[in-house]
Amino acid sequence: MMTSRDHASNPALMSLDAAASVARSGFACMFSSSDEYESALIAQRRAQGRYGVPNGRGPLIAFVSACTAIIVAVAIYFANS
């Protein structure tokens, strides 16, 4: 039977204990929920500049202009019919 004195004096067992401790710590997660993880991930990506600057009003103005042009074209078509 191995005693605690034998365990402490054997460098191989100490090394094995240290390796097991490191391996167990690899399975730990520093986030308590997936929401917390997603928030941290988004904050990190924003800090890196991955999401860029929003486009502004350009796409909205183009969409409204296209819809207006279509409505005017349909109105002209039915007015001439």
C-alpha positions as a Markdown table, in Angstrom:
| # | Residue | x | y | z |
|---|---|---|---|---|
| 1 | Met | 0.0 | 0.0 | 0.0 |
| 2 | Met | 1.3 | 3.4 | -0.9 |
| 3 | Thr | 1.4 | 6.1 | 1.8 |
| 4 | Ser | 1.3 | 9.9 | 1.3 |
| 5 | Arg | 5.0 | 10.0 | 2.1 |
| 6 | Asp | 5.8 | 7.6 | -0.8 |
| 7 | His | 3.5 | 9.6 | -3.1 |
| 8 | Ala | 5.2 | 12.9 | -2.3 |
| 9 | Ser | 8.7 | 11.5 | -2.7 |
| 10 | Asn | 8.1 | 9.9 | -6.1 |
| 11 | Pro | 8.7 | 12.5 | -8.9 |
| 12 | Ala | 6.9 | 10.4 | -11.5 |
| 13 | Leu | 3.7 | 10.5 | -9.4 |
| 14 | Met | 4.0 | 14.2 | -8.8 |
| 15 | Ser | 4.4 | 14.7 | -12.5 |
| 16 | Leu | 1.4 | 12.5 | -13.2 |
| 17 | Asp | -0.7 | 14.5 | -10.7 |
| 18 | Ala | 0.4 | 17.8 | -12.3 |
| 19 | Ala | -0.5 | 16.5 | -15.8 |
| 20 | Ala | -3.9 | 15.3 | -14.5 |
| 21 | Ser | -4.6 | 18.7 | -12.9 |
| 22 | Val | -3.7 | 20.5 | -16.2 |
| 23 | Ala | -5.9 | 18.1 | -18.2 |
| 24 | Arg | -8.9 | 18.6 | -15.9 |
| 25 | Ser | -8.6 | 22.4 | -16.1 |
| 26 | Gly | -8.9 | 22.1 | -19.9 |
| 27 | Phe | -12.5 | 21.0 | -19.6 |
| 28 | Ala | -13.6 | 24.0 | -17.5 |
| 29 | Cys | -15.5 | 26.8 | -19.1 |
| 30 | Met | -15.2 | 30.4 | -18.0 |
| 31 | Phe | -18.7 | 31.3 | -19.2 |
| 32 | Ser | -21.7 | 30.4 | -17.1 |
| 33 | Ser | -24.1 | 30.4 | -20.1 |
| 34 | Ser | -24.2 | 30.5 | -23.9 |
| 35 | Asp | -25.5 | 34.1 | -23.7 |
| 36 | Glu | -22.5 | 35.2 | -21.8 |
| 37 | Tyr | -20.2 | 33.5 | -24.3 |
| 38 | Glu | -22.0 | 35.1 | -27.3 |
| 39 | Ser | -21.8 | 38.5 | -25.7 |
| 40 | Ala | -18.0 | 38.1 | -25.1 |
| 41 | Leu | -17.5 | 36.8 | -28.6 |
| 42 | Ile | -19.3 | 39.7 | -30.2 |
| 43 | Ala | -17.5 | 42.2 | -28.0 |
| 44 | Gln | -14.2 | 40.7 | -29.0 |
| 45 | Arg | -15.1 | 40.8 | -32.7 |
| 46 | Arg | -16.2 | 44.4 | -32.5 |
| 47 | Ala | -12.9 | 45.3 | -30.8 |
| 48 | Gln | -11.1 | 43.7 | -33.7 |
| 49 | Gly | -13.2 | 45.6 | -36.2 |
| 50 | Arg | -14.8 | 42.7 | -37.9 |
| 51 | Tyr | -18.3 | 44.0 | -38.1 |
| 52 | Gly | -17.4 | 47.3 | -39.8 |
| 53 | Val | -19.4 | 50.5 | -40.0 |
| 54 | Pro | -23.1 | 50.3 | -40.9 |
| 55 | Asn | -24.0 | 51.4 | -44.4 |
| 56 | Gly | -26.1 | 54.4 | -43.4 |
| 57 | Arg | -29.1 | 55.6 | -45.3 |
| 58 | Gly | -27.9 | 54.8 | -48.8 |
| 59 | Pro | -29.6 | 51.4 | -49.2 |
| 60 | Leu | -32.8 | 52.7 | -47.7 |
| 61 | Ile | -32.9 | 55.6 | -50.1 |
| 62 | Ala | -32.2 | 53.3 | -53.1 |
| 63 | Phe | -35.0 | 50.9 | -52.0 |
| 64 | Val | -37.6 | 53.8 | -51.6 |
| 65 | Ser | -36.5 | 55.2 | -55.0 |
| 66 | Ala | -36.9 | 51.9 | -56.7 |
| 67 | Cys | -40.3 | 51.3 | -55.2 |
| 68 | Thr | -41.4 | 54.8 | -56.2 |
| 69 | Ala | -40.2 | 54.2 | -59.8 |
| 70 | Ile | -42.1 | 50.9 | -60.0 |
| 71 | Ile | -45.3 | 52.6 | -58.7 |
| 72 | Val | -45.0 | 55.4 | -61.2 |
| 73 | Ala | -44.3 | 53.0 | -64.1 |
| 74 | Val | -47.3 | 50.9 | -63.2 |
| 75 | Ala | -49.5 | 54.1 | -62.9 |
| 76 | Ile | -48.3 | 55.3 | -66.3 |
| 77 | Tyr | -49.0 | 51.9 | -67.9 |
| 78 | Phe | -52.5 | 51.8 | -66.6 |
| 79 | Ala | -53.2 | 55.4 | -67.4 |
| 80 | Asn | -52.3 | 54.8 | -71.1 |
| 81 | Ser | -54.4 | 51.6 | -71.3 |
